[in-house]
C-alpha cells in the first residue's frame, strides 16, 4: 500500500534514513507500487509486488545515500 506521508513509512526506514532520504524512499515506493502491480511488468512475475517495490525504493535511496556504521545512511 502506498505511503501518504513520510511518517507512515516503516520504522526500519524512519529510524535510519535522514528526512530527505525518507522522502526519496516514499516517492520511489509509491511510483513502483503503481507500476509493478501488474505481474507482467516484474522481472520475476512470481515475486511478491510488495517485495519488489521495497527493492526499488532502496535502490533509489542508494543513488543519493550510502550506509555508514551503525546502520545510518549518509548523503554521498
C-alpha positions in Angstrom: 0.0 0.0 0.0 1.4 3.4 -0.9 2.5 5.7 1.9 0.7 9.1 2.2 3.4 10.8 4.3 7.0 10.1 5.4 5.7 9.5 8.9 3.8 6.4 7.6 7.0 4.7 6.5 8.2 1.6 8.2 10.3 2.1 11.4 13.3 0.4 9.6 13.2 3.4 7.1 12.4 6.2 9.6 15.0 5.1 12.1 17.9 5.1 9.7 17.3 7.5 6.9 17.5 11.3 7.1 14.3 13.2 6.2 15.4 13.7 2.5 16.2 10.0 2.2 12.8 9.1 3.6 11.1 11.3 1.0 13.1 9.7 -1.8 12.1 6.2 -0.4 8.4 7.1 -0.2 8.3 8.7 -3.7 10.1 5.7 -5.3 8.0 3.2 -3.4 4.7 4.8 -4.4 5.7 5.1 -8.0 6.9 1.5 -8.1 3.8 0.3 -6.3 1.6 1.6 -9.1 3.9 0.3 -11.8 4.6 -3.3 -10.5 1.1 -4.4 -9.5 0.9 -5.9 -13.0 2.9 -9.2 -12.8 4.0 -8.8 -16.4 6.0 -5.7 -15.5 8.1 -7.5 -13.0 11.3 -9.5 -13.9 10.0 -12.4 -11.8 6.3 -12.4 -12.1 6.1 -14.8 -9.1 7.8 -12.4 -6.7 5.5 -10.5 -4.4 4.9 -6.9 -5.6 5.5 -5.5 -2.1 9.0 -7.0 -2.0 9.7 -5.6 -5.5 8.7 -2.1 -4.6 10.7 -2.1 -1.5 13.8 -3.1 -3.5 13.1 -0.3 -6.0 12.7 2.2 -3.1 16.0 1.2 -1.5 17.7 1.4 -4.9 16.5 5.0 -5.3 17.9 5.8 -1.9 21.3 4.3 -2.7 21.6 6.7 -5.7 22.0 9.6 -3.2 22.9 7.9 0.1 25.3 5.3 1.5 25.1 3.3 4.6 27.5 4.1 7.3 28.5 2.5 10.6 25.6 1.7 12.9 23.1 1.4 10.0 22.7 5.1 9.5 22.6 6.5 5.9 24.6 9.5 4.8 24.4 11.6 1.7 27.2 10.7 -0.8 
